[in-house]
Amino acid sequence: MVSHTPKKVYILGVTAGGRTFRPSDWAERLAGVMSPFRPGGARPGSHLTYSPWCVPSSINGSKCVIVSEALRTHNVMAWDFCMNFAKDNELQTYHGAPPDAKKPS
Protein backbone atom coordinates (compact mmCIF):
# COMPACT_ATOMS: atom_id res chain seq x y z
CA MET A 1 0.00 0.00 0.00
CA VAL A 2 1.31 3.43 -0.94
CA SER A 3 1.34 6.03 1.81
CA HIS A 4 0.36 9.55 0.79
CA THR A 5 1.78 11.93 3.33
CA PRO A 6 0.62 15.52 3.09
CA LYS A 7 3.18 17.88 1.66
CA LYS A 8 4.48 20.52 4.01
CA VAL A 9 6.05 23.94 3.76
CA TYR A 10 8.64 24.83 6.37
CA ILE A 11 8.86 28.52 7.26
CA LEU A 12 12.14 29.07 9.07
CA GLY A 13 12.81 31.89 11.51
CA VAL A 14 15.85 32.92 9.50
CA THR A 15 15.72 35.77 7.01
CA ALA A 16 17.09 35.59 3.50
CA GLY A 17 20.07 37.55 4.86
CA GLY A 18 20.74 34.93 7.53
CA ARG A 19 19.45 36.88 10.54
CA THR A 20 17.30 35.34 13.26
CA PHE A 21 13.74 36.62 12.95
CA ARG A 22 12.27 38.50 15.91
CA PRO A 23 10.23 38.47 18.09
CA SER A 24 11.40 35.17 19.51
CA ASP A 25 7.83 33.84 19.84
CA TRP A 26 6.84 34.57 16.23
CA ALA A 27 6.23 30.87 15.42
CA GLU A 28 3.81 30.42 18.32
CA ARG A 29 2.03 33.65 17.39
CA LEU A 30 1.57 32.64 13.74
CA ALA A 31 0.40 29.15 14.69
CA GLY A 32 -1.95 30.67 17.27
CA VAL A 33 -3.60 32.87 14.64
CA MET A 34 -4.07 29.78 12.47
CA SER A 35 -5.56 27.66 15.30
CA PRO A 36 -9.20 27.93 14.08
CA PHE A 37 -8.25 26.44 10.71
CA ARG A 38 -8.45 22.70 11.32
CA PRO A 39 -10.19 19.58 10.05
CA GLY A 40 -13.87 19.90 10.90
CA GLY A 41 -13.57 23.66 11.40
CA ALA A 42 -13.23 25.73 14.54
CA ARG A 43 -14.82 24.31 17.68
CA PRO A 44 -15.27 25.74 21.16
CA GLY A 45 -11.85 25.77 22.78
CA SER A 46 -9.96 25.23 19.51
CA HIS A 47 -8.06 28.45 20.18
CA LEU A 48 -6.34 26.58 23.02
CA THR A 49 -4.53 24.17 20.70
CA TYR A 50 -2.62 24.55 17.46
CA SER A 51 -4.13 23.45 14.19
CA PRO A 52 -2.57 20.24 12.88
CA TRP A 53 -2.08 22.15 9.63
CA CYS A 54 0.11 24.91 11.13
CA VAL A 55 2.45 23.80 13.91
CA PRO A 56 5.33 25.67 15.56
CA SER A 57 8.55 23.70 15.90
CA SER A 58 12.31 24.17 15.66
CA ILE A 59 14.92 22.86 13.27
CA ASN A 60 18.64 23.04 13.91
CA GLY A 61 18.00 25.44 16.80
CA SER A 62 15.87 27.85 14.76
CA LYS A 63 12.16 28.40 15.28
CA CYS A 64 9.97 27.35 12.40
CA VAL A 65 6.35 26.78 11.45
CA ILE A 66 5.38 23.68 9.52
CA VAL A 67 2.37 24.37 7.30
CA SER A 68 0.55 21.46 5.70
CA GLU A 69 -0.68 21.97 2.15
CA ALA A 70 -4.03 20.63 3.42
CA LEU A 71 -4.55 24.16 4.76
CA ARG A 72 -4.60 25.45 1.17
CA THR A 73 -7.34 22.97 0.27
CA HIS A 74 -9.36 23.91 3.36
CA ASN A 75 -8.94 27.70 3.20
CA VAL A 76 -6.81 29.35 0.54
CA MET A 77 -6.93 32.73 2.32
CA ALA A 78 -5.43 31.20 5.48
CA TRP A 79 -2.74 29.54 3.34
CA ASP A 80 -2.01 32.84 1.60
CA PHE A 81 -1.76 34.57 4.98
CA CYS A 82 0.99 32.17 6.08
CA MET A 83 2.88 32.33 2.79
CA ASN A 84 2.61 36.14 2.62
CA PHE A 85 3.81 36.40 6.24
CA ALA A 86 6.95 34.50 5.20
CA LYS A 87 7.39 36.57 2.05
CA ASP A 88 6.76 39.94 3.72
CA ASN A 89 9.31 39.14 6.43
CA GLU A 90 11.81 37.63 3.97
CA LEU A 91 11.83 34.30 5.82
CA GLN A 92 13.36 31.21 4.29
CA THR A 93 10.77 28.68 3.12
CA TYR A 94 11.13 25.09 1.93
CA HIS A 95 8.63 22.77 0.29
CA GLY A 96 9.51 19.73 2.34
CA ALA A 97 12.11 19.63 5.06
CA PRO A 98 15.13 21.90 4.60
CA PRO A 99 18.04 19.97 3.08
CA ASP A 100 20.28 20.13 6.18
CA ALA A 101 17.47 19.68 8.72
CA LYS A 102 17.64 17.32 11.60
CA LYS A 103 14.32 15.89 12.73
CA PRO A 104 12.02 18.72 13.99
CA SER A 105 11.83 19.01 17.76
BAPAVEX-281232 format. One record per atom (N, C-alpha, C): residue number from 1; residue in one letter; atom name; x, z, y. Coordinates in pm, 1 decimal. Atoms other than C-alpha are relative to their C-alpha. Layout:
! BAPAVEX-281232
NUM | A | CA | X | Z | Y
...
! end
This chain:
! BAPAVEX-281232
1 | M | N | 83.7 | 0.0 | -118.0
1 | M | CA | 0.0 | 0.0 | 0.0
1 | M | C | 88.1 | 0.0 | 124.2
2 | V | N | -76.9 | 11.1 | -122.7
2 | V | CA | 130.5 | -93.9 | 343.0
2 | V | C | -52.1 | 101.5 | 100.8
3 | S | N | 36.6 | -99.4 | -100.8
3 | S | CA | 133.6 | 180.5 | 603.0
3 | S | C | 9.3 | -63.5 | 138.3
4 | H | N | 1.1 | 52.5 | -136.4
4 | H | CA | 36.0 | 78.9 | 955.3
4 | H | C | 6.7 | 116.4 | 96.8
5 | T | N | -14.5 | -107.6 | -95.8
5 | T | CA | 178.2 | 332.6 | 1192.7
5 | T | C | -25.4 | -54.8 | 139.4
6 | P | N | 23.3 | 47.8 | -135.3
6 | P | CA | 62.0 | 308.6 | 1552.2
6 | P | C | 131.6 | -18.1 | 73.8
7 | K | N | -118.8 | 22.9 | -81.2
7 | K | CA | 317.6 | 165.8 | 1787.7
7 | K | C | -0.1 | 98.9 | 115.4
8 | K | N | -12.5 | -99.8 | -105.0
8 | K | CA | 448.5 | 401.0 | 2051.6
8 | K | C | 95.4 | -47.3 | 107.6
9 | V | N | -89.4 | 22.7 | -112.3
9 | V | CA | 605.2 | 375.7 | 2393.6
9 | V | C | 57.9 | 135.0 | 38.5
10 | Y | N | -70.0 | -121.1 | -38.8
10 | Y | CA | 863.7 | 636.7 | 2483.5
10 | Y | C | 35.9 | -11.4 | 147.4
11 | I | N | -35.4 | -7.7 | -141.1
11 | I | CA | 886.3 | 726.3 | 2851.7
11 | I | C | 99.8 | 114.1 | 12.5
12 | L | N | -104.7 | -100.5 | -9.8
12 | L | CA | 1214.4 | 906.6 | 2907.1
12 | L | C | 10.1 | 54.6 | 141.7
13 | G | N | -17.7 | -65.2 | -129.4
13 | G | CA | 1280.7 | 1151.0 | 3189.3
13 | G | C | 135.2 | -29.5 | 60.4
14 | V | N | -127.2 | 46.5 | -55.3
14 | V | CA | 1585.2 | 950.2 | 3292.1
14 | V | C | -30.0 | -127.4 | 77.6
15 | T | N | 27.1 | 117.4 | -82.5
15 | T | CA | 1571.8 | 700.8 | 3577.3
15 | T | C | 89.7 | -116.3 | -42.0
16 | A | N | -80.0 | 118.4 | 28.4
16 | A | CA | 1709.3 | 349.8 | 3558.8
16 | A | C | 144.8 | 21.5 | 44.6
17 | G | N | -133.9 | -31.1 | -49.6
17 | G | CA | 2006.6 | 485.8 | 3755.2
17 | G | C | 70.2 | 110.4 | -76.9
18 | G | N | -62.8 | -101.3 | 83.1
18 | G | CA | 2074.1 | 753.3 | 3492.8
18 | G | C | -22.0 | 143.9 | 44.7
19 | R | N | 26.5 | -136.6 | -47.5
19 | R | CA | 1945.3 | 1054.3 | 3687.8
19 | R | C | -114.1 | 63.5 | -78.5
20 | T | N | 107.2 | -74.9 | 63.0
20 | T | CA | 1730.3 | 1326.0 | 3533.6
20 | T | C | -118.5 | 4.0 | 96.2
21 | F | N | 120.3 | 2.8 | -83.1
21 | F | CA | 1373.8 | 1294.7 | 3661.7
21 | F | C | -48.7 | 141.8 | 26.3
22 | R | N | 53.8 | -130.0 | -41.8
22 | R | CA | 1226.9 | 1591.2 | 3849.8
22 | R | C | -141.7 | -17.5 | 47.6
23 | P | N | -24.5 | -138.3 | 37.9
23 | P | CA | 1023.3 | 1808.8 | 3847.1
23 | P | C | 23.2 | 12.8 | -149.6
24 | S | N | -39.2 | -17.2 | 139.6
24 | S | CA | 1139.8 | 1950.8 | 3517.2
24 | S | C | -118.9 | 2.8 | -95.7
25 | D | N | 118.7 | -3.4 | 87.0
25 | D | CA | 782.7 | 1983.7 | 3384.3
25 | D | C | -84.8 | -127.2 | 10.1
26 | W | N | 74.6 | 124.0 | -19.2
26 | W | CA | 684.2 | 1622.6 | 3456.9
26 | W | C | -69.8 | -46.2 | -128.2
27 | A | N | 57.6 | 49.2 | 126.1
27 | A | CA | 622.8 | 1542.2 | 3086.8
27 | A | C | -126.9 | 77.0 | -34.7
28 | E | N | 117.6 | -82.3 | 27.9
28 | E | CA | 381.4 | 1832.0 | 3041.9
28 | E | C | -112.9 | -31.6 | 97.9
29 | R | N | 101.4 | 35.2 | -100.5
29 | R | CA | 202.5 | 1738.8 | 3365.2
29 | R | C | -68.0 | -131.8 | -33.7
30 | L | N | 57.1 | 130.9 | 33.9
30 | L | CA | 157.4 | 1374.4 | 3264.3
30 | L | C | -87.9 | 11.4 | -124.3
31 | A | N | 79.1 | -15.7 | 122.4
31 | A | CA | 39.6 | 1468.8 | 2915.0
31 | A | C | -125.8 | 81.9 | 27.3
32 | G | N | 116.8 | -80.0 | -35.4
32 | G | CA | -195.2 | 1726.9 | 3067.1
32 | G | C | -108.5 | -83.2 | 66.2
33 | V | N | 95.9 | 89.1 | -65.9
33 | V | CA | -359.8 | 1464.3 | 3286.9
33 | V | C | -67.1 | -90.3 | -102.4
34 | M | N | 52.6 | 89.8 | 102.5
34 | M | CA | -406.7 | 1246.6 | 2977.7
34 | M | C | -77.7 | 73.7 | -109.7
35 | S | N | 62.3 | -77.0 | 108.2
35 | S | CA | -555.7 | 1530.1 | 2765.6
35 | S | C | -144.7 | -39.0 | -31.6
36 | P | N | 137.6 | 38.8 | 36.6
36 | P | CA | -919.9 | 1408.2 | 2793.3
36 | P | C | -8.3 | -128.7 | -82.1
37 | F | N | 1.6 | 128.7 | 69.8
37 | F | CA | -825.4 | 1070.7 | 2643.8
37 | F | C | 48.3 | 22.1 | -142.6
38 | R | N | -28.5 | -33.9 | 139.3
38 | R | CA | -845.5 | 1132.0 | 2270.3
38 | R | C | -103.5 | -64.7 | -89.6
39 | P | N | 100.3 | 53.6 | 93.1
39 | P | CA | -1018.6 | 1004.8 | 1958.3
39 | P | C | -128.4 | 82.2 | 8.5
40 | G | N | 128.4 | -69.1 | -11.4
40 | G | CA | -1387.1 | 1089.6 | 1990.0
40 | G | C | -33.9 | 40.9 | 141.9
41 | G | N | 25.8 | -32.6 | -139.6
41 | G | CA | -1357.4 | 1140.0 | 2365.9
41 | G | C | 25.2 | 146.2 | 32.0
42 | A | N | -22.1 | -136.9 | -47.1
42 | A | CA | -1323.2 | 1454.2 | 2573.1
42 | A | C | -108.6 | 91.2 | -56.2
43 | R | N | 91.6 | -102.1 | 49.9
43 | R | CA | -1482.1 | 1767.6 | 2431.4
43 | R | C | 24.6 | 127.6 | 79.8
44 | P | N | -24.7 | -127.9 | -67.1
44 | P | CA | -1527.5 | 2116.1 | 2574.0
44 | P | C | 130.4 | 62.7 | -51.7
45 | G | N | -127.6 | -60.6 | 37.0
45 | G | CA | -1184.9 | 2277.6 | 2576.8
45 | G | C | 111.5 | -97.9 | -27.0
46 | S | N | -104.8 | 97.1 | 31.4
46 | S | CA | -996.4 | 1951.0 | 2523.5
46 | S | C | 112.2 | 1.4 | 103.4
47 | H | N | -104.8 | -9.5 | -101.1
47 | H | CA | -806.5 | 2017.8 | 2845.2
47 | H | C | 105.9 | 104.1 | -38.0
48 | L | N | -93.1 | -103.4 | 43.3
48 | L | CA | -633.6 | 2301.8 | 2658.4
48 | L | C | 103.4 | -50.8 | -100.1
49 | T | N | -96.1 | 59.1 | 94.0
49 | T | CA | -452.8 | 2069.6 | 2416.7
49 | T | C | 34.3 | -140.6 | 46.2
50 | Y | N | -40.7 | 136.0 | -34.2
50 | Y | CA | -262.2 | 1745.8 | 2455.3
50 | Y | C | -73.4 | -100.8 | -86.9
51 | S | N | 55.7 | 109.8 | 77.7
51 | S | CA | -413.1 | 1418.9 | 2345.5
51 | S | C | 102.3 | -43.0 | -104.5
52 | P | N | -96.7 | 50.9 | 97.6
52 | P | CA | -256.7 | 1287.7 | 2024.5
52 | P | C | 58.1 | -135.1 | 41.4
53 | W | N | -48.4 | 129.3 | -47.5
53 | W | CA | -207.6 | 962.8 | 2215.3
53 | W | C | 101.8 | 11.5 | 113.3
54 | C | N | -93.1 | -18.3 | -111.2
54 | C | CA | 10.9 | 1113.3 | 2490.7
54 | C | C | 59.6 | 140.6 | -12.0
55 | V | N | -57.2 | -128.8 | 38.6
55 | V | CA | 245.3 | 1390.7 | 2380.3
55 | V | C | 135.8 | 20.2 | 67.5
56 | P | N | -132.7 | -29.2 | -54.7
56 | P | CA | 532.9 | 1555.7 | 2567.3
56 | P | C | 95.6 | 38.2 | -112.6
57 | S | N | -100.9 | -30.4 | 101.1
57 | S | CA | 854.9 | 1589.8 | 2370.2
57 | S | C | 136.3 | -1.5 | 69.2
58 | S | N | -134.0 | 20.5 | -55.5
58 | S | CA | 1231.1 | 1565.6 | 2417.1
58 | S | C | 82.3 | -77.7 | -101.2
59 | I | N | -89.4 | 81.6 | 83.0
59 | I | CA | 1491.7 | 1326.8 | 2285.7
59 | I | C | 139.1 | 12.9 | 59.7
60 | N | N | -139.0 | -15.5 | -43.6
60 | N | CA | 1864.3 | 1390.7 | 2304.3
60 | N | C | 11.5 | 90.3 | 122.9
61 | G | N | -6.4 | -95.4 | -110.9
61 | G | CA | 1800.4 | 1680.3 | 2543.6
61 | G | C | -73.6 | -41.6 | 125.1
62 | S | N | 75.4 | 47.1 | -116.3
62 | S | CA | 1587.3 | 1475.7 | 2784.7
62 | S | C | -149.2 | 6.9 | -29.3
63 | K | N | 146.2 | -1.3 | 14.0
63 | K | CA | 1215.9 | 1528.4 | 2840.4
63 | K | C | -48.4 | -143.0 | -16.9
64 | C | N | 61.1 | 131.1 | 15.2
64 | C | CA | 996.7 | 1240.3 | 2734.6
64 | C | C | -148.2 | 18.9 | -28.8
65 | V | N | 139.7 | 4.7 | 40.5
65 | V | CA | 635.4 | 1145.5 | 2678.1
65 | V | C | -12.6 | -116.2 | -96.9
66 | I | N | 21.6 | 103.5 | 100.3
66 | I | CA | 537.7 | 952.4 | 2367.8
66 | I | C | -146.1 | -42.5 | 10.6
67 | V | N | 133.7 | 52.9 | -22.7
67 | V | CA | 237.1 | 730.2 | 2436.8
67 | V | C | -33.0 | -99.9 | -110.7
68 | S | N | 43.8 | 89.2 | 106.9
68 | S | CA | 54.6 | 569.5 | 2146.0
68 | S | C | -73.7 | -119.1 | 60.1
69 | E | N | 71.6 | 117.7 | -47.8
69 | E | CA | -68.0 | 214.9 | 2197.0
69 | E | C | -149.3 | 7.2 | -31.0
70 | A | N | 143.3 | -22.0 | 22.3
70 | A | CA | -402.8 | 341.6 | 2062.7
70 | A | C | -69.1 | 38.7 | 130.1
71 | L | N | 57.6 | -34.5 | -130.7
71 | L | CA | -455.1 | 475.5 | 2415.7
71 | L | C | -45.9 | -125.5 | 72.7
72 | R | N | 36.3 | 126.4 | -67.0
72 | R | CA | -460.2 | 116.7 | 2544.7
72 | R | C | -131.7 | -53.4 | -54.5
73 | T | N | 124.0 | 45.5 | 62.3
73 | T | CA | -734.1 | 26.7 | 2296.8
73 | T | C | -118.0 | 85.2 | 45.5
74 | H | N | 106.4 | -93.8 | -37.9
74 | H | CA | -936.0 | 336.5 | 2390.9
74 | H | C | -35.6 | -10.6 | 147.8
75 | N | N | 25.1 | 1.0 | -144.0
75 | N | CA | -894.2 | 319.7 | 2770.0
75 | N | C | 118.4 | -65.1 | 70.1
76 | V | N | -110.9 | 74.8 | -58.3
76 | V | CA | -681.5 | 54.0 | 2934.9
76 | V | C | 42.9 | 58.4 | 134.9
77 | M | N | -37.5 | -59.2 | -128.8
77 | M | CA | -693.0 | 232.4 | 3273.0
77 | M | C | 90.5 | 122.5 | -20.3
78 | A | N | -85.8 | -114.6 | 30.5
78 | A | CA | -542.5 | 548.3 | 3120.2
78 | A | C | 138.9 | -49.1 | -42.1
79 | W | N | -126.8 | 60.9 | 41.9
79 | W | CA | -274.1 | 333.6 | 2953.6
79 | W | C | 77.9 | -48.2 | 122.9
80 | D | N | -64.6 | 51.7 | -120.0
80 | D | CA | -200.5 | 159.8 | 3283.8
80 | D | C | 52.6 | 112.9 | 87.8
81 | F | N | -44.4 | -114.1 | -77.7
81 | F | CA | -175.8 | 497.5 | 3457.3
81 | F | C | 135.8 | 49.2 | -50.4
82 | C | N | -126.4 | -46.2 | 58.4
82 | C | CA | 99.0 | 608.1 | 3217.3
82 | C | C | 112.8 | -100.3 | 24.7
83 | M | N | -103.5 | 101.9 | -16.6
83 | M | CA | 287.8 | 278.5 | 3233.4
83 | M | C | 40.1 | -15.4 | 147.4
84 | N | N | -31.4 | 9.4 | -142.4
84 | N | CA | 260.7 | 262.4 | 3613.7
84 | N | C | 74.0 | 123.4 | 49.1
85 | F | N | -75.2 | -121.3 | -33.2
85 | F | CA | 381.2 | 623.9 | 3639.6
85 | F | C | 147.6 | -22.9 | -31.2
86 | A | N | -138.3 | 27.2 | 39.5
86 | A | CA | 694.9 | 520.2 | 3450.4
86 | A | C | 64.1 | -103.4 | 92.4
87 | K | N | -53.1 | 106.8 | -85.5
87 | K | CA | 739.2 | 204.8 | 3656.6
87 | K | C | 24.4 | 49.6 | 142.5
88 | D | N | -11.1 | -48.2 | -137.7
88 | D | CA | 676.4 | 371.9 | 3994.2
88 | D | C | 116.3 | 97.1 | 18.1
89 | N | N | -107.5 | -98.1 | -7.5
89 | N | CA | 930.9 | 643.3 | 3914.1
89 | N | C | 129.7 | -50.0 | -61.9
90 | E | N | -117.6 | 67.5 | 54.7
90 | E | CA | 1180.6 | 396.7 | 3763.1
90 | E | C | 54.8 | 71.3 | -123.9
91 | L | N | -39.9 | -68.5 | 122.3
91 | L | CA | 1182.7 | 581.6 | 3429.6
91 | L | C | 28.2 | -100.7 | -109.9
92 | Q | N | -32.4 | 86.1 | 113.1
92 | Q | CA | 1336.4 | 429.4 | 3120.9
92 | Q | C | -113.4 | 5.1 | -101.4
93 | T | N | 105.0 | 6.9 | 101.8
93 | T | CA | 1077.1 | 311.9 | 2867.5
93 | T | C | 50.1 | -83.4 | -117.9
94 | Y | N | -35.7 | 71.3 | 123.1
94 | Y | CA | 1113.4 | 193.1 | 2509.1
94 | Y | C | -124.4 | -18.9 | -83.6
95 | H | N | 106.4 | 25.6 | 97.0
95 | H | CA | 862.9 | 29.4 | 2277.3
95 | H | C | 59.8 | 33.4 | -135.8
96 | G | N | -65.2 | -56.5 | 117.3
96 | G | CA | 951.2 | 233.9 | 1973.0
96 | G | C | 108.0 | 95.8 | 47.0
97 | A | N | -98.9 | -101.0 | -35.1
97 | A | CA | 1211.4 | 506.5 | 1963.2
97 | A | C | 121.8 | -63.1 | 65.8
98 | P | N | -123.7 | 50.8 | -61.1
98 | P | CA | 1513.2 | 459.8 | 2190.0
98 | P | C | 109.2 | -18.5 | -105.6
99 | P | N | -96.6 | 34.1 | 104.7
99 | P | CA | 1804.5 | 308.4 | 1997.5
99 | P | C | 91.7 | 115.1 | -41.8
100 | D | N | -93.3 | -107.6 | 34.0
100 | D | CA | 2027.5 | 618.3 | 2012.7
100 | D | C | -70.7 | 135.2 | -17.7
101 | A | N | 78.7 | -124.4 | 5.1
101 | A | CA | 1746.8 | 872.1 | 1968.5
101 | A | C | 14.0 | 72.1 | -132.5
102 | K | N | 14.4 | -86.4 | 115.8
102 | K | CA | 1763.7 | 1160.4 | 1731.9
102 | K | C | -146.7 | 27.8 | -11.8
103 | K | N | 140.7 | -28.9 | 20.7
103 | K | CA | 1432.0 | 1273.1 | 1589.2
103 | K | C | -54.9 | 84.4 | 115.0
104 | P | N | 55.8 | -79.3 | -109.7
104 | P | CA | 1202.4 | 1399.5 | 1872.4
104 | P | C | -20.0 | 144.9 | -41.3
105 | S | N | 18.8 | -142.4 | 28.9
105 | S | CA | 1182.7 | 1776.1 | 1900.7
105 | S | C | -121.1 | 54.0 | 71.1
! end
